[in-house]
């Protein structure tokens, strides 16, 4: 579709009945939506992008949503997906939960920037939560302030936990040849992206300029999308915030390389735990929601993704190393104290790091970290987030694709207790410029940081390059030796990647054990 046709379609499909109509309408493939307008932004919430995955559709690939007659109200969020209780930022409070949760939300500016005559870039957010928790409806992910910067924002719900990433021999036995398995939450994300491609113009968005961005498990899904043939062509830029870069996924029917159980063994153990040691597919599909309120095993999503041979067919790093990832510009980075909150005694629970090390490796590690205390405080952050981010950045840049690496180290002075740095997920309210949703008070410094991050991210969505305006230059990774942009309380600053000696040891460790 030509640029002129896209713009004309957008003007026709978003059709307010007056200059300040609080009930704007948008025509999508399924019918007419009635949204809301406030503060210069139109929103459309609770929009179904797939059929409810209930009954016989539980543990099936998502199917396109049915249409409706007349107008559909899109003024309220849909139910969030069934999930166990969670504390902290992944907690979703008392929002209604349902298996009928495959909805998305759209924010679009009423007035486009004066210099913007083309369709607007689309930013497609994938929430984190270890693939067990979370929702696109969280207040932190309100798209209003990003939309004011001249983008269309989309957030989604996708199936979680054992309803989203699961298999059992009884389910496998009834599947038709070639029918996709296990990674239903990832399939949901891809179907939602396809919906956006088909309907972006209805909100003034450009289906040929879609940025996928996500945090933690959502970031891990972004890297999976980058190597997925099923997602090819559905997005054009990517941003990975504290996502995994070396996760392997759990095989369907054989043990993990680290000795962990296969998904089928896990599925049988789950069924036995609820009194179904010889479960049939019908019995599993008839389980009530209470059966899914216990968290599934998850290492920030890495264990829950299933090596099914289709949607997860190879390791992310192997695909990047072979140049099989999507040829799109990439922002990737981490926070300065990802696992600050974790006790040293909990480290072995996440990967049995020490057990896999040689004595020489352990001695070198403790020395590089300045002693046992520094090792305990930082090794897990480096192992899970920091080194994998640098590794993927190096591979993507080596493959000739524009890449920008960052480190987030903004710590609000109003936080209730001292922090060693920016903890896991603490960058989200800065990227979305939703500081009012923060659990602690914020100051002018926080707003400056939010203006910077939201500015870089929306400029990246628009141009495929985060640089522009009066913000400090962000050097492209690979053109200077391992340079990143560090977000600090005093503003963004370009600098060499810190702690390279530690990350080099982690890289060598990964090379040996694999």
C-alpha positions, 0 to 999 in steps of 0.5 A: 500500500502506498504512503498516500493510500495509508494516510487516506485510509487512516483518515477515513477509518478513525472517524470522530463525530466532532472535533472534540468527540470523546467517543472516537470510532475506528473501523478494523477488520472485525467491525467498528470500535468505539474508543475514548478520547482524553488529553489529546490521545484516543484509546481503544481498549480490550480489543479481541485479536483472537478467539477466546482460548477456552474449551477445546481451544485450550492449548491450541494455536490462537485463531483469528477473532470473530467479527461483530455486528454494529459497534463494539465499546472499547472503553475498558480493558479486557480481563487479564490472563489467568495467573498466580498471585505475584508481589511487586511490579508484576502484581496485577492487583484485583483485576478480573482474570479469565482464559478469555483474555486475548485482547490488545489496547491501542493509543493514538494521538489526536493531532500528529506532529506538525512535521509528520504527514506520513502514517505514524510509527507503531510501538508494540509492547510485550510485558514481562513477568517470567511468562507466569504473570503480568498484563498489558493493562498495567498502569505502567504501560499506559501509552498516553505519553508515548502517543503524544510523541507521535507514535501509535502504542499497542499493548497486549495480553498473552497466555501465561504459565501452564495455560500459555507454555505447556505440554503433556503426553496426552495432549501430544497424542491427540495433535494432528501432524504439524500442529504447533505445540506448547508455546501458545503464549508466543503464538498469541504474540505473533497473531497479535502482531499480524492483527496490528499489520492488518489494522494499524492504518485504522489508528493512523499507524504504519503497518510497515513501521512496527517496533516490538519492544519488551522487558524481561520475559517480554524481552526474551520473546522479542529475541524469539520473534527476531529468529522466528520465520512465523514473525518475519515481516511483522515488525521492523525494529526491536528493543530488548530490555533486560531480556534473555540472550542465552536461553535454550528452551525446554525440550518437549520430550527429552531432558534439558542440556543442564539436566532439567526435566522435559516439558512432558515430564513437567506436564505429567508431574503437574497433572499428578500433583492435582490428582491426575497421574494418568490424565487424558486430554479431556480431563486436562481441558476440563480443569478449573482455573484454580488448577493454574494459580500455582506458578510454573517453573520459570527462570525469567521465562527461559525454562517455560519456552519450549523447544517445539521445533517450530516456534522455538527451533534453535537457541537465540545465540546460535541463530544470531551467530549464524546470521539468521536473525531478523535484519532490523535495527536493535536497541538492547540493554540491561539495568545496573543491579538486576538481581540486587534483591536476591540473597546469595543463598538463592543463587544456586537455585538459578542455574547451579552456577558454582557446581558447573565451574572448575576451581580455576574458573571460580578463583578467576571469577571471585578475583574479577568481582573483587571478592566473594561479596562482589561475586555474590552481588553481581554474578547472576546479573552478569550471567543472565542479563549483562553478558548475554546482552553484550553478546547479542549486540556484538553478533547483531552488529557483526552481521551488519545490522544497526545496534545500540547498547544501553545500561540503565542506572537511574535510582530515584532518591525517593526510593524507600531504602538504599539501592546498589543500582537500578534493579530489574524492571525499574526502567519501565516507567521511564521508557513509558513516561508513566512516573505517576504510576511509580510506587514511590514519589518522583522528582525532577531528575526522574522526569528528565530521565523519562523524557530522555528514555521515551525520546530515544525510544520513540525516535528509534521507532520513527527512524530506526536510529535513537539519535535526534533532538538535543539529547546526547549522542548514542554511539552505534555499537560496533563502530567504536569498541564496545561503547554503550549509553548509560542512563544516570541520575545526571543524564545519559552519557556514552562510555565503554562497556563497564566490567568487561573483565567480568563479562569476558569470564562469563563469555568464556564460561558459556563457551566451555559448558556449551 
